[in-house]
């Protein structure tokens, strides 16, 4: 809606959002099917108290709209920014903080859930699950090698890849 996108990019952005929903294991609102929510570019889960949104627009576009949505719903918000060449990055808005955390990447351990970790620097780190966003001060990895391996493991999933 309103994004000047090529149809292929719009489709890939929606499919990345669907894969993010699946990776988190969140339960969705019952009144609107997943397909409809994906077409709007936003998926909400009252059980997780979280909204997941996706766009292919660059920062800072959509911040005011997402802030308003988080304020109205009272939910935390994760904004997936998909770039066809560079893959996905994430911005996090904790509703109680009201301040954006920028440039996160997906990180995954073999059997654990999906994490969002800062692209550079340190925490906070976020575990995404059916319970919502779980902030952690300590990283889910112990070494730089484990950090890199987890980013690559998450990138292997179709939800976060770049390129055509």
FIVOLUM-806627 format. One record per residue: residue number from 1; x, y, z of N, C-alpha, C, O in turn. Coordinates in steps of 0.1 Angstrom, whole numbers. Each point is the difference from the previous one (the first is absolute). Example, Ala and Ser with C-alpha at 12.3 -4.5 7.8 and 13.67 -1.06 7.14 Angstrom:
<1; <132; -57; 78>; <-9; 12; 0>; <9; 12; 0>; <10; 0; 7>>
<2; <-14; 11; -14>; <9; 11; 0>; <-8; 11; 8>; <5; 11; 1>>
% end
This chain:
<1; <8; -12; 0>; <-8; 12; 0>; <9; 12; 0>; <6; 4; 10>>
<2; <-6; 3; -21>; <8; 13; 0>; <14; -1; -3>; <7; 10; -2>>
<3; <-1; -23; 2>; <14; -1; -2>; <2; -2; -15>; <-7; -8; -7>>
<4; <16; 16; 1>; <2; -1; -15>; <9; -12; -2>; <12; 1; -2>>
<5; <-18; -13; 1>; <8; -12; -1>; <-3; -8; -14>; <-10; 2; -6>>
<6; <20; -9; 3>; <-2; -9; -11>; <-8; -12; 6>; <2; -3; 12>>
<7; <-10; -3; -20>; <-8; -11; 6>; <8; -11; 6>; <-4; -6; 10>>
<8; <16; 2; -16>; <8; -10; 5>; <6; 3; 14>; <0; -8; 9>>
<9; <3; 21; -7>; <5; 4; 13>; <-11; 0; 10>; <3; -4; 12>>
<10; <-14; 9; -15>; <-12; 0; 9>; <-3; -15; 4>; <-2; -2; 12>>
<11; <2; -7; -21>; <-3; -14; 3>; <11; -5; 9>; <-3; -7; 10>>
<12; <16; 9; -13>; <11; -5; 9>; <-1; 6; 14>; <3; -6; 10>>
<13; <-7; 19; -9>; <-1; 6; 13>; <-11; -6; 8>; <2; -3; 12>>
<14; <-13; 0; -18>; <-11; -7; 7>; <4; -14; 4>; <-4; -4; 11>>
<15; <11; -3; -20>; <4; -13; 3>; <10; -1; 12>; <0; -9; 8>>
<16; <8; 20; -7>; <10; 1; 11>; <-8; 2; 13>; <4; -6; 10>>
<17; <-14; 14; -11>; <-8; 2; 12>; <-7; -13; 4>; <-1; -3; 12>>
<18; <-4; -4; -21>; <-7; -13; 3>; <10; -10; 7>; <-3; -7; 9>>
<19; <15; 7; -15>; <11; -9; 6>; <4; 5; 14>; <2; -8; 9>>
<20; <-2; 21; -7>; <3; 5; 14>; <-11; -4; 10>; <3; -4; 11>>
<21; <-16; 5; -16>; <-11; -5; 9>; <2; -14; 3>; <-2; -4; 12>>
<22; <5; -4; -21>; <2; -15; 2>; <12; -2; 9>; <-1; -9; 9>>
<23; <12; 16; -11>; <12; -2; 8>; <-2; 4; 15>; <5; -7; 9>>
<24; <-14; 17; -7>; <-3; 4; 14>; <-10; -9; 6>; <0; -2; 13>>
<25; <-8; -5; -20>; <-11; -8; 5>; <-11; 7; 7>; <-6; -5; 9>>
<26; <4; 18; -13>; <-11; 8; 7>; <-13; -4; -5>; <-2; -4; -12>>
<27; <-8; 5; 21>; <-14; -3; -4>; <-6; 14; -4>; <3; 10; 6>>
<28; <-11; -11; -17>; <-5; 13; -6>; <-14; 3; 5>; <-6; -8; 7>>
<29; <3; 20; -10>; <-14; 5; 2>; <-10; -10; -7>; <3; -5; -11>>
<30; <-14; 2; 18>; <-9; -10; -6>; <-9; 6; -10>; <-6; -7; -8>>
<31; <4; 20; 7>; <-10; 6; -8>; <4; 3; -14>; <-9; 3; -9>>
<32; <22; -4; 6>; <4; 2; -14>; <11; -10; -4>; <9; -2; 8>>
<33; <-11; -5; -19>; <9; -10; -4>; <14; 5; -3>; <2; 12; -3>>
<34; <8; -21; 4>; <14; 4; -2>; <2; 7; -13>; <7; 10; -1>>
<35; <-13; -15; -10>; <2; 5; -13>; <-4; 15; -1>; <6; 8; -6>>
<36; <-17; -5; 13>; <-5; 14; 0>; <10; 9; 8>; <3; 11; -4>>
<37; <1; -16; 15>; <10; 8; 8>; <13; 2; -8>; <5; 11; 1>>
<38; <-1; -21; -8>; <12; 1; -8>; <-1; 10; -11>; <9; 8; -3>>
<39; <-21; -7; -3>; <-3; 10; -10>; <1; 14; 5>; <4; 9; -7>>
<40; <-7; -7; 20>; <1; 13; 6>; <15; 3; 5>; <3; 11; 3>>
<41; <5; -21; -3>; <14; 1; 4>; <2; 1; 15>; <11; 3; 5>>
<42; <-22; -7; 3>; <1; 0; 14>; <-7; -13; 5>; <-11; -3; -4>>
<43; <17; -4; 14>; <-6; -11; 6>; <1; 3; 15>; <10; 3; 6>>
<44; <-21; -5; 1>; <-1; 3; 14>; <-3; -13; 8>; <-7; -8; -5>>
<45; <12; 8; 17>; <-3; -12; 9>; <-3; 6; 14>; <9; 5; 7>>
<46; <-21; -6; -3>; <-3; 5; 14>; <6; -9; 10>; <3; 5; 11>>
<47; <-2; -18; -14>; <6; -9; 10>; <14; 3; 3>; <5; -1; 11>>
<48; <3; 6; -22>; <14; 3; 2>; <1; 15; 3>; <11; 5; 2>>
<49; <-22; 3; -3>; <1; 14; 2>; <10; 6; -10>; <8; 9; 4>>
<50; <-9; -13; -16>; <11; 4; -10>; <-7; 2; -14>; <-9; -8; -4>>
<51; <14; 18; -3>; <-3; 2; -14>; <12; -2; -8>; <11; 5; 3>>
<52; <-12; -12; -14>; <11; -2; -10>; <-4; 7; -13>; <-11; -3; -5>>
<53; <19; 12; 1>; <-3; 7; -13>; <12; -2; -9>; <11; -3; 4>>
<54; <-14; 5; -17>; <11; -2; -10>; <-1; 11; -11>; <-11; 5; -3>>
<55; <22; -1; -2>; <1; 10; -10>; <12; -2; -8>; <10; -6; 4>>
<56; <-9; 12; -16>; <12; 0; -8>; <5; 15; -1>; <9; 3; -7>>
<57; <-15; 6; 15>; <4; 14; 1>; <13; 1; 9>; <1; -7; 9>>
<58; <7; 17; -12>; <12; 3; 8>; <-4; 8; 12>; <-11; 6; 1>>
<59; <20; -7; 9>; <-2; 8; 12>; <1; 15; -4>; <8; 3; -9>>
<60; <-15; 6; 15>; <-9; -1; 11>; <-15; -2; -4>; <-9; 2; 9>>
<61; <6; -5; -21>; <-14; -1; -5>; <-7; -11; 9>; <5; -10; 4>>
<62; <-18; 13; -2>; <-9; -8; 8>; <1; 1; 15>; <-7; -6; 7>>
<63; <17; 13; -2>; <2; 1; 15>; <-13; 7; 6>; <-5; -5; 10>>
<64; <1; 17; -15>; <-12; 6; 6>; <-13; -9; 0>; <-7; -1; 10>>
<65; <5; -6; -21>; <-12; -9; -1>; <2; -12; 10>; <-10; -3; 6>>
<66; <21; -2; -5>; <2; -11; 9>; <-1; 4; 15>; <-5; -7; 8>>
<67; <10; 19; -5>; <-1; 6; 13>; <-14; 1; 4>; <-4; -3; 11>>
<68; <-4; 8; -20>; <-14; 2; 2>; <-7; -13; 2>; <-9; -2; 10>>
<69; <12; -8; -18>; <-6; -13; 2>; <4; -6; 13>; <-9; -6; 7>>
<70; <21; 7; -3>; <5; -5; 13>; <-8; 7; 12>; <-3; -6; 10>>
<71; <2; 19; -12>; <-7; 7; 11>; <-15; -4; 1>; <-5; -1; 11>>
<72; <-1; 0; -23>; <-15; -4; 0>; <-2; -14; 6>; <-9; -2; 8>>
<73; <17; -7; -13>; <-1; -14; 4>; <6; -3; 14>; <-4; -10; 6>>
<74; <13; 18; -2>; <7; -3; 13>; <10; -12; -2>; <3; -6; 10>>
<75; <1; 3; -22>; <9; -11; -3>; <14; 4; -3>; <2; 11; -5>>
<76; <7; -20; 7>; <14; 2; -5>; <-1; -3; -15>; <-9; -6; -5>>
<77; <19; 12; -2>; <-1; -1; -15>; <14; -4; -5>; <10; 6; 4>>
<78; <-10; -15; -13>; <12; -4; -8>; <-2; 4; -14>; <-10; -5; -6>>
<79; <18; 13; 0>; <-1; 4; -14>; <11; -6; -8>; <12; 3; 2>>
<80; <-16; -12; -10>; <10; -7; -9>; <1; 9; -13>; <-9; 3; -6>>
<81; <22; 0; 3>; <3; 8; -12>; <7; -9; -9>; <11; -4; 2>>
<82; <-18; 1; -13>; <5; -9; -10>; <6; 7; -12>; <-6; 9; -6>>
<83; <18; -12; 3>; <7; 5; -12>; <4; -12; -9>; <6; -9; 5>>
<84; <-10; 10; -17>; <2; -12; -9>; <15; -3; -2>; <3; -12; -2>>
<85; <6; 22; 4>; <14; -3; -2>; <7; -3; 13>; <9; -8; 0>>
<86; <-13; 14; 11>; <7; -1; 13>; <-7; -9; 10>; <5; -2; 11>>
<87; <-17; -3; -14>; <-7; -8; 10>; <-8; 8; 9>; <-4; 12; -2>>
<88; <2; -17; 14>; <-9; 6; 10>; <8; 6; 12>; <10; -6; 4>>
<89; <-15; 17; 1>; <4; 5; 12>; <-12; 4; 8>; <-11; 0; -5>>
<90; <12; 2; 18>; <-11; 2; 8>; <1; 12; 9>; <11; 4; 4>>
<91; <-22; 3; -1>; <0; 11; 9>; <-11; -4; 11>; <-10; -6; -4>>
<92; <13; 9; 16>; <-8; -5; 11>; <-5; 13; 8>; <8; 9; 3>>
<93; <-21; -9; 0>; <-6; 11; 7>; <-7; -7; 12>; <-10; -6; -1>>
<94; <16; 8; 13>; <-6; -5; 12>; <-11; 10; 5>; <4; 12; 1>>
<95; <-16; -16; 0>; <-11; 10; 2>; <3; 8; 13>; <-3; 12; 0>>
<96; <7; -18; 11>; <2; 8; 12>; <12; 10; -1>; <0; 10; 7>>
<97; <10; -13; -16>; <11; 9; -1>; <-3; 11; -10>; <5; 11; 2>>
<98; <-12; -14; -13>; <-4; 10; -10>; <12; 4; -8>; <0; 11; -6>>
<99; <11; -18; 6>; <12; 3; -7>; <4; -11; -9>; <1; -12; 4>>
<100; <3; 15; -17>; <4; -10; -10>; <14; -5; 3>; <9; 8; 4>>
<101; <-7; -21; -6>; <13; -6; 0>; <2; -5; -14>; <-8; -8; -5>>
<102; <19; 13; -1>; <1; -2; -15>; <11; -11; -3>; <8; -3; 8>>
<103; <-9; -1; -21>; <10; -9; -6>; <3; -13; 8>; <11; -2; 4>>
<104; <-21; -5; -2>; <2; -14; 6>; <0; -10; -12>; <-6; 2; -10>>
<105; <12; -13; 13>; <0; -11; -10>; <-5; -13; 7>; <0; -1; 13>>
<106; <-4; -8; -21>; <-6; -13; 6>; <12; -9; 4>; <11; 0; -7>>
<107; <-13; -7; 18>; <10; -10; 5>; <-7; -12; 5>; <-11; 1; 6>>
<108; <16; -13; -10>; <-7; -12; 4>; <10; -11; 4>; <11; -1; -6>>
<109; <-14; -5; 17>; <7; -12; 5>; <-8; -12; -6>; <-12; 1; -2>>
<110; <19; -12; 0>; <-7; -12; -6>; <-14; -2; 5>; <-9; 0; -9>>
<111; <7; -3; 21>; <-13; -4; 5>; <-7; 11; 8>; <-12; -2; 4>>
<112; <18; 14; -3>; <-7; 10; 8>; <-8; 9; -10>; <1; -1; -12>>
<113; <-8; 10; 18>; <-8; 10; -7>; <9; 10; -7>; <12; 0; -1>>
<114; <-19; 9; -5>; <6; 11; -8>; <4; 12; 10>; <-8; 3; 9>>
<115; <20; 2; -11>; <4; 12; 7>; <3; 11; -9>; <2; -2; -12>>
<116; <-4; 14; 17>; <4; 12; -7>; <12; 6; 8>; <-1; 3; 12>>
<117; <12; -1; -19>; <12; 5; 6>; <5; 13; -7>; <-3; 1; -12>>
<118; <9; 8; 19>; <5; 12; -7>; <10; -3; -11>; <8; -9; 2>>
<119; <-9; 16; -12>; <9; -1; -12>; <14; 2; 5>; <10; -7; -4>>
<120; <-8; 18; 12>; <13; 3; 6>; <-2; 4; 14>; <-10; 5; 4>>
<121; <21; -7; 4>; <-1; 4; 14>; <-6; -11; 8>; <0; -12; -3>>
<122; <-6; 16; 15>; <-6; -9; 9>; <-14; 3; 3>; <-5; 11; -3>>
<123; <-2; -20; 10>; <-14; 0; 4>; <-8; 13; -1>; <6; 10; -3>>
<124; <-18; -11; 7>; <-7; -12; 4>; <-2; -10; -11>; <0; 3; -12>>
<125; <-2; -16; 16>; <-3; -11; -10>; <-14; -4; 3>; <-5; 1; 11>>
<126; <-2; -5; -22>; <-14; -4; 1>; <-2; -14; -5>; <4; -4; -11>>
<127; <-11; -4; 20>; <-4; -13; -5>; <-15; 1; -4>; <-8; 6; 7>>
<128; <5; -10; -19>; <-13; 0; -6>; <-7; -14; 3>; <6; -10; -4>>
<129; <-17; 10; 10>; <-7; -12; 2>; <-15; 2; 0>; <-5; 11; -2>>
<130; <-2; -22; 5>; <-15; 2; 1>; <-4; 8; 12>; <-12; 5; 1>>
<131; <21; -2; 8>; <-3; 8; 11>; <3; 15; -3>; <-2; 9; 9>>
<132; <8; -6; -21>; <3; 13; -4>; <15; 3; 1>; <8; -9; -2>>
<133; <-5; 22; 3>; <14; 4; 1>; <5; -1; 14>; <-5; 5; 9>>
<134; <16; -13; -8>; <6; -2; 13>; <14; 7; 0>; <9; -6; -5>>
<135; <-8; 18; 11>; <13; 7; 0>; <10; -7; 10>; <-4; -5; 10>>
<136; <17; 4; -15>; <10; -6; 8>; <12; 9; 0>; <4; 6; -11>>
<137; <3; -4; 22>; <12; 8; 0>; <12; -8; -6>; <9; 6; -6>>
<138; <-9; -19; 8>; <12; -8; -4>; <-4; -6; -14>; <-11; -3; -3>>
<139; <21; 2; -5>; <-2; -6; -14>; <-2; -15; 1>; <3; -6; 10>>
<140; <-10; 1; -20>; <-3; -15; 0>; <13; -8; -5>; <-1; -12; -2>>
<141; <12; 19; -1>; <12; -6; -4>; <11; 4; 9>; <-1; 9; 8>>
<142; <12; -17; -8>; <12; 3; 8>; <12; 6; -7>; <8; 7; 6>>
<143; <-7; -11; -19>; <12; 5; -7>; <-4; 6; -13>; <-12; -1; -5>>
<144; <21; 8; -1>; <-3; 7; -13>; <-3; -11; -11>; <-8; 2; -9>>
<145; <14; -13; 10>; <-2; -11; -9>; <-14; -6; 1>; <-7; -2; -10>>
<146; <2; 1; 22>; <-14; -5; 2>; <-10; 11; -5>; <-10; -3; -5>>
<147; <14; 16; 7>; <-9; 11; -5>; <-1; -1; -15>; <-11; 0; -5>>
<148; <22; -2; -2>; <0; 0; -14>; <-8; -13; -5>; <-8; 1; -9>>
<149; <11; -12; 15>; <-7; -13; -4>; <-15; 2; 2>; <-8; -5; -8>>
<150; <3; 11; 19>; <-14; 1; 2>; <-7; 10; -10>; <-11; -2; -4>>
<151; <19; 12; 0>; <-5; 9; -10>; <-1; -7; -14>; <-10; 1; -7>>
<152; <20; -9; 4>; <-1; -8; -12>; <-11; -10; 0>; <-6; -2; -10>>
<153; <4; -4; 22>; <-10; -11; 1>; <-14; 7; -2>; <-9; -6; -7>>
<154; <7; 18; 12>; <-13; 7; -2>; <-1; 4; -14>; <-11; 0; -6>>
<155; <22; 4; -1>; <-1; 5; -14>; <-3; -12; -9>; <-5; 3; -11>>
<156; <8; -15; 15>; <-3; -12; -8>; <-15; -2; -2>; <-4; -6; -10>>
<157; <-3; 11; 20>; <-15; -1; -1>; <-5; 10; -11>; <5; 11; -1>>
<158; <-15; -15; -6>; <-5; 9; -11>; <-5; 13; 5>; <-2; 9; -8>>
<159; <-1; -8; 20>; <-6; 13; 5>; <9; 11; 1>; <-4; 12; 0>>
<160; <18; -14; -1>; <9; 10; 3>; <11; 1; -11>; <10; 7; 2>>
<161; <-12; -13; -13>; <10; 0; -10>; <-1; 12; -9>; <-10; 7; -1>>
<162; <21; -3; -6>; <0; 10; -9>; <2; -5; -14>; <1; -12; -2>>
<163; <-1; 20; -8>; <3; -4; -14>; <-12; -7; -6>; <-10; -4; 7>>
<164; <10; 2; -20>; <-11; -7; -7>; <5; -13; -5>; <-8; -7; -6>>
% end
